[in-house]
């Protein structure tokens, strides 16, 4: 009876040791030969994929420790999961921050988070969009200019019009087409004041309180202290 109990105890200890120590040994000794990375958008951004691939040849333990730290500090990543796959590969699943709006530059739509970080690029966009007049390109993780972010925030506020989806930004003005009227905004301005002004002016135009109606107006300029309305000729 005592031998049976001893054998049973040793068996339990052996199983426990196998379960606990073998993965530890594998994680510290097996050299990783492949790193697979996926996100909710499909493949991972090239910048992250390139960084991951640089770690190939190291142990799972070392790679997981370093990549976990890097991902926690990365502006693109909301959450992540790192898994070891037999015999010698790693699978990384990323939850990237959701796109909030987009900017259009050189025939590419760059998707940005609410805090203005580039997280994705595509050839089309269904989000509120800002057309840029500059040249160049954005990199993933790059922050857009504060003037661009302010313009996007204004655009989001203007969604109540249900007719403005895209605006063009230049050095000193933001131009939006709202219900067929070109509305000019300052690049830097109080967003609540500007959206309130649009609401009031369009409401008065719809009611004909200015002596003319919306279809008579070609342009509204809100870059000055007093709004300027320019009529169709």
Secondary structure, DSSP 4 states (H G I P E B T S, - for coil): -HHHHHHHHHHHHHHHHHHHHHHHHHHHHPBP-EEEEEETTEEPPHHHHHHHHTTTTSBHHHHHHHHHHHHHT-TTEEEEEEEEETTTEEEEEEEEPPP-EEEEETTEEEEE-TTSBEEEEES---S-EEEE-S-S---TTPBPPHHHHHHHHHHHHGGGGSS--EEEE-SS-EEEEETTEEEEE-SS--HHHHHHHHHHHHHHHHHTTTSS-GGGEEEEE-SSSS-EEEE--
